[in-house]
């Protein structure tokens, strides 16, 4: 089997990763509406939520692949990180900053 890298995955793999994580972003947006934190017809915020969730899902997919997780476990983590969106990205940033002793300059 060739070495895993982002260019070796099929389009179908990326479609399910982006789809599942974006779905998590939609669910997160719906929860924000129910809590009164977002307006129901704010499409710009919805698109931002979906894009952030898709990015978090792709990064999570790469981390799961690197760790050798099963497909089902990877799908679960991708969905959860998609729902978490920017919180998942912040958690990953904090983890890797601590792991590699990177200080923030803000």
Residue pairs with C-beta under 8 A, 6 or more apart in sequence:
2 8
4 65
4 66
6 62
14 58
16 75
17 57
17 58
17 61
17 78
18 54
18 57
18 58
20 57
20 75
20 78
20 79
20 82
21 53
21 54
21 56
21 57
21 58
21 60
21 78
21 79
21 81
21 82
22 50
22 53
22 54
22 57
22 82
23 79
23 82
24 53
24 57
24 78
24 79
24 80
24 81
24 82
24 83
24 84
24 85
25 49
25 50
25 51
25 52
25 53
25 54
25 82
25 83
25 85
26 46
26 49
26 50
26 53
27 83
28 49
28 53
28 82
28 83
28 84
28 85
29 38
29 45
29 46
29 49
29 50
32 38
32 49
33 39
33 40
38 45
39 45
49 85
52 85
52 86
52 89
53 81
53 82
53 83
53 85
54 82
55 89
56 81
56 82
56 84
56 85
56 86
56 88
56 89
56 92
57 78
57 79
57 81
57 82
59 81
59 89
59 92
60 74
60 77
60 78
60 81
60 82
60 88
61 74
61 78
63 77
63 92
64 73
64 74
64 77
64 78
65 74
69 77
80 88
81 88
82 88
84 91
96 102
97 103
97 104
